[in-house]
């Protein structure tokens, strides 16, 4: 019951304390407030609160100092940081002290209530199943799925849990003749963004596969076992090979952005299909078994991705005729034929319009490549150059729009990271034009960093004419190419209004400057979508 949940608010502004009390009390929570930090610390350590909201900037005691003292007394108490002046140092220290969330002033009631809901769900989950970590990391917490269906985003899969978290993993292609040498996993408390890299998998031929995050949210647990024993991923046992557990930012959007892998299996009779069902179900597929072409067409008619597997062994000489009829009824169907070695029907099938002809592939890793091929767009060709050579620079240094709320938004790009006619820049500009946003694009290169004198001059100039400034800069670290780090700070515009700067740092793909932003198609689209959403959000 909410009435059993007690929350403490520590903020030296009485009006902020009153705002919290009104918002939370109206929802049935028991709320105490303290505007003196010393009193707040004393109350927090002497009462069993479920959650503490803590302001960082206070006159009598710095909020981070209070947080450190609180952690000495209670290492596990959930604390949400509230600040109007975020910085890199406080963000890092907050993560080190295991802050449960980070909220910026001014906040809305919805932001406060959503934070409470997420934190309490995490607390409930941990209270049920807390185990001691040895040396390097916590033991993997027990997890229970809320429903059976898996949902996919390119090569990544997810499954919703009863605690509100989502477990995420990947089905790695190219394992038929390869083994996994290394798996990179995300850091706990980091933010995963939909479409951007979540994990990197290195194969024994030195090729690298990127597993994108299928959703946006906070990483609350990571599977350290697969980092120590990468071969676990090759077994594709969902219970073992997950990569991370994430609390999604928007559960409904996650469902819209992902899809189930629905497969129709055409076989002679129920018994003949039973050999394939367990394997396909283990790989996250929802299988509909049918025994006639008519039923196959009916099952596929409403599917967006029309995938049908034809059991040639059970259908015998009727199989090629069935495939011909399927092509007539549904020309866009993706047909995969499962046959046995040295089949006399192989030539007939290969002459037909089929996507894949496989022999016993369901029972080895080749099935991963088949599913990857029929269900993903990962290997789609890159967006071609759209502009003939000319005198204008191809690089973009500034994109400015007026969003739907008449706010002026500017994206400043430091370095040669975005091109007008290809990749991220081309996709982003195309999205703005399709949505009819008033758009200005400056084609040049800002050769300084945002922290250098010239970079600061560029930012100061934008403060005079923008309501939101977003900066993008590449810095090499130990992250996966394409991963983003986001931090925010406030500023006053020319009219004295509070505005925001969002600083984005991206892990480049290589050390050569003109190759820094060469990512795979999924990451490229993911970064463009992320920037579009940042600039057009309410």
Helices and strands as residue ranges (DSSP letters): G 2-4, E 6-10, H 14-25, E 30-34, H 37-46, E 51-55, H 63-73, E 79-83, H 88-96, E 101-104, H 109-129, E 151-153, E 156-160, E 165-170, E 180-184, E 191-192, E 197-203, E 208-212, E 217-222, H 224-228, H 231-234, H 238-241, E 244-248, H 251-257, E 261-266, H 270-282, E 285-290, H 293-300, E 307-311, H 312-315, G 316-318, H 319-329, E 334-339, H 346-351, E 356-359, G 361-363, H 366-375, E 398-402, E 408-414, H 423-434, E 438-442, H 453-463, E 468-474, E 484-492, E 498-506, G 513-515, H 521-536
